[in-house]
Amino acid sequence: MQGELEQRVAAARERLDDVRREVGRVFIGTSFAVDQLLVALLARGHVLLEGVPGVAKTTLAKAFAEALGVTVRRIQFTPDLLPADITGTYVLSPRDGTFSFRRGPIFANIVLADEINRAPPKTQSALLEAMQEQQVTAEGDAFTLPGPFMVVATQNPIDLEGTYPLPEAQIDRFLIHLVMGYPKREHETAMLRAHETMRVTAAPVLTEQELLEMQDVAQRTHVEDDLYDYAVGLTRHTRSDPRVLLGASPRATLGLVQAAKALAVMRGRTFVTPDDVRELAPPVLAHRIILRDDALAEHAVRVQVVQTALERISYRKAVRPA
């Protein structure tokens, strides 16, 4: 049984490398961002990409979705966007006088929510049920979304004109928050050279069934009880930090473990290590923290809170009787 799992992990790692290379043909930058998207995909989570306009957030999201070989829909969030524009609504058929449900763009495997904080909170919250339950409800009727299902949202910094902060409940639904800054000098130069030639798009290298199988492999990755205690210790420490008004939730603890299992598969292992948990703690926990002082409510400070937890909470292997 263990040998079978090891073979599936090795196969999954090889296929994920194919995705990474294909996205790299379109998105010019470090592989870190692509790796974070892959972690969220295997962990059945969602990703929030944040950065100023023009740093290739949408380019990365589109290339990633194209390489997966599944259905993709893009939603451009605007101030006049309505919840029904996302989830769908019942429409009247003039021919027979009956109502039928017209599905919105949320019914796809990968949903690109572009500039999500351009829309008001009521519209943003239309994604809550979909992200948590993988279904939408319209007029009391529930409709199941296809699997795999993943939301990749982009947002601009909230101090830019015409943006709305995401509600805390929705931020908590994003497994990973990735802040994208300006590219390195060599990457920006390479981007200019690439735009001198014909623009390329990512080719699909996976299938829907392969994605579902890889998600199953990640779910079966082994986690020692000591690592569960370690993850709980990290999130609990964020709740007791004097700078924090609201710390990481139990959903964050669960997300941290699921993300660590996904990272283990990407590294070709059937088990999670403490380093997996430590590496993913900042992108999984920091965005969920609410600070007491609004003047200090910056992402860098939230990351400092998580780093403090990593410094003060050490991993201890329990001694068990033979």
N, C-alpha and C positions, 0 to 999 in steps of 0.2 A: 504493500500500500504506500509506504514511504517512498519507495523507488519510483512508483507511478507519479507521485506528486513532484518529485525532483525532475522527472522528465518533462512534466507539464510546465514547471517553472522555467526550465531551460528553454523550452519552446516559446513561452510567453516573452522571455527576455529578448530572444532573437527577433521576434515580431515587433516588439516595442522599439528596438534599435532601428528597424526599418522605418517606423513612423518618425522617429527622431531625425533620421537622415532626410526623409522626404520633406518634412517641415523646414529643415535647414536650407533646402533649395530655394524657399520662398522668403522665409523670415531670416534676416541677417542680424545676428546677435548671439548672445551666450545661450547655451543649451539649458541653463537653469530654469528659464521660464517654461520651456517645453517639458522639462522633467516634472515641474509642479503640475502642469495640466495632465500629464499622464498619471501622476499619483492620484489626483482627484478622480480621474476616469475609472481607474481600477478600484478605488474605494467607494464608487457610486456617489461621489460628491459633486459640488459645484464650485466654480472659481469666479472670483471678482478681480478683474484687472484694473488697476488705477494708475493714472498718469496724465500729464498735460497733453493737450492735443498734438498729434504729429509724431508720437513715439512708437507707432506701429502696433498699437493694442489690437485694433481691428484686423490688421494684416496677420498677426499671430493667431488670433482666434479663427479666422477664416481658413488659413493654411492648415491648422490643426484639425478642424472639422472636415476639410476636404480629404485629408490623408486617411481618415478613419473609414471611409467607404460606407457611411450610413446617411440617413436623411438629415438634411440641415435646413433650418429656416432662420432668417435674420429679421429681427424686430428693431426698427429705429425708434427709440423712445423720444417723444416730443411732448411739450406742455399740453397739447390738446389730445393726446392719446388716451383712449378709454379702456377700462378693464376688459370689456367685451371684444375690443380689437385684438387682444392677446389670447383670451381663452376661447372665444367663439360665442355664438348666440343663436337663438331660434329665429328662423325666418319663415314667413308665410309663402306657401306655394300657391300662386294664383290659379293654377290649373285645377287642383283638387281641394283647395281651401284648407289644407292641413299645414301644421308647423313641423319643420324638420331642423335638426341641429346642424349648423354650419361651423365646422371646426376652425379654430383660429390657428395661428402659426406656432402655438405652443405644442401642437401635435407633431413633434419631430424627435429624432434621437438626440441631436445636438441643436440647442437653441442659442443663437447669438443675440444677446440683449445689448444693443449698442447704445452707449451713453445713457445708461439706466437712470441716472440721477437727473436727467433732463425732464422727466415726467414727475408729476406730483405724487405724494405717498399713496393715495388711493389706487392709482394705477400700478405703482410699484408692488403693492401688496397683492395684486392679482397673481403674482408668481408664487406666493407663499405655499398654498396648498399643493401646487404642482411640484415644487422643490422638495417638500417634506413627504407627501403621500403619493407622488407620481400619479396624480389624478386631478381633474378639475370638476367643479360642480356648477351647473347652470340650471336655474329654475328648479332646484331640488334634485336634479338628475346628475349622477356621477358618471364621468367618462374616464376610463383608464388611459394613461399615456403610454406610448410604445417604450419598450426596453431594448437596449440601454437608453437612459435618459440623463442628459446633463445640460445645465445652463452655464454658459460662459458669458459673463456680463462685463462690460467696460464702463468705467465712470471717470469723469474729470474731477480734480480736486474741488471740494465744495466751496472754496472761496472764489471760484470763478462765477461770473455773472450768469444767472439763469439756471442754477442747479439747486437741487433739493437733497438734504441729507437723507440717506437710507434709514428707515425705521430700524431700531435695535433688533426687533424680532426677525426682520429679513436678513440683516447682517449675520445673525447667528445661524442662518441656513446655509451660508457659504462655507464650505469646508476650508478653502484656502483663499487668502487675500494676498495678491501679488502686486507690489508697487513697482512700476516700470519707470525708470529714470531715463535720462538722455543716453544714447548709445556711446560706446567707446569710440575714440577717434578712428581706429582702424575699421570698425564696423560701419561707421558713417561714410567713410571713404569707399568701402566695398559696396555700400548701398548705391552711391552715385554711379559707380561703374556698372552695377547691375541694371540700373534704369536707362543706361545707354543702349541696351539690347532689348529684345522682345520680352515683355513681362511674362512670367511663368506662373502656373498654378500648381498646387500640389495634386499628385495623382493618388487615387485610393489604393492603399496597400493592405487594408484589413477588410473583414466582412463583419456584419452584425453578429453572426454566430461566434466568430473568433473573439469578439469583444466580450460577449456574455461568458464564454469559457474562461477568459483571463480574469474577469471579475470573480468568478467562482474560485479560481485558483488563489486569488488574493484573500478571499474570505476564509479559505482553509489554512492559511499560513499560521504557524504555531506561535503562541504568545505565552511566555512563562507568567505565572501568577505574580512574581516579583515585579514584572514590568507593568502589570495592571496597577499595583500599588504605587509604582513610580509615577505613572501618568496621573493618577489621582492626586498624589502629593504635589505635582507641578501646578495643576489647576487650582487646587485648594490654596496654594500659596498666593496665587494672583488675587484671590478673594480677600486675603488678609493684608495685602500691601497697603500702607497708609496713603498712597497716592490714588488708590482705586476706589471708586464708588460702587461699581458692579464688576465682579471678576468673571472669569471664564465659567461657562455653564457646564452642567453634566453632559449636555450635548457636545460641548467642546471636548470633553474627556473622551467620549466615545469616538468622535471624529479623529482625535489624535491617534488613538489605537488603530483605527481603520486605515488611516493614512500611512502609519508606520508599517502595517502589513503590506500595503501596496508598494512602498519603497523597498521592502525586503525582496519582493518578487522582481522588481526592476534591477536589483543588485544580484539576482540569481540565487537567492536563498529561500528555504522553506520555513525559516524562523525569523523572528524579530529580535533585534539587538537594542541595547540602550542607546547606541548612537543613532539608530533610526528615529527613536522618539525625540532625542535632543535636536536632531537636524530639522525636524518638522514642527517643533513646538512654536517657534516664532510665526511662521506663516499660517498656522492653524489656530493659535490662541490669541495673538495680539489684537486682531481687528474686533474681537468680541468684548474687549475690555473697555469700560467706561470710566474715565478719570474724574476726580473730584473738581479739579481746576480746569475750567473751560479754556483758559489761556494756554494751558499745557496739553490740550487735547489733540496732540499730533501723533501720527503713526510712530514716529521715532521714539516717543516717550512710552507708548504701549509696548514696543519691542523691548525697551529697557526693563519694563516690568517683568516680561517673560525671561529676559536674560538674568535678572536678579533671582528669579525662581530656579533657573538652571544652575546658578552658582551656589545657592543655599540648600537645594534639595539634591541629595546625592543618591545614586542607585546603590542599593545594598542587596546582595544576593543572600537570601535567607538560608540558614543552615538547617537542613532537614535530617531527621534520623534515618540511618541506613535501613 
